[in-house]
Amino acid sequence: MTTDACFQTLGSTFRRHVRIARNDGVPDDDIRDAVRFTAELGIIRTVNALEELEKILG
C-alpha cells in the first residue's frame, strides 16, 4: 500500500492490497497508519491515498 501511495497507483492495485491486508486481519486503523507513514515522501500523494482509502474502507 505504501508503494501504491508513493506511485499513485490508487486503482485496482491499491484496492487489492487493502483487501489483502483486511483479509489477513489488519485493523483499519493500522492500514490508515501505514498509508500516513508515506507523508514524508509527499503530503499530496498521501492525502490522495487516504482519500481513496476512505472510499474503500467505507
Residue, then its C-alpha position, 0 to 999 in steps of 0.5 A: m500500500t505504501t508503494d501504491a501511495c508513493f506511485q499513485t497507483l490508487g486503482s485496482t492495485f491499491r484496492r487489492h492490497v487493502r483487501i489483502a491486508r483486511n483479509d489477513g486481519v489488519p485493523d483499519d486503523d493500522i492500514r490508515d497508519a501505514v498509508r500516513f507513514t508515506a507523508e514524508l515522501g509527499i503530503i499530496r500523494t498521501v492525502n490522495a491515498l487516504e482519500e481513496l482509502e476512505k472510499i474503500l474502507g467505507 
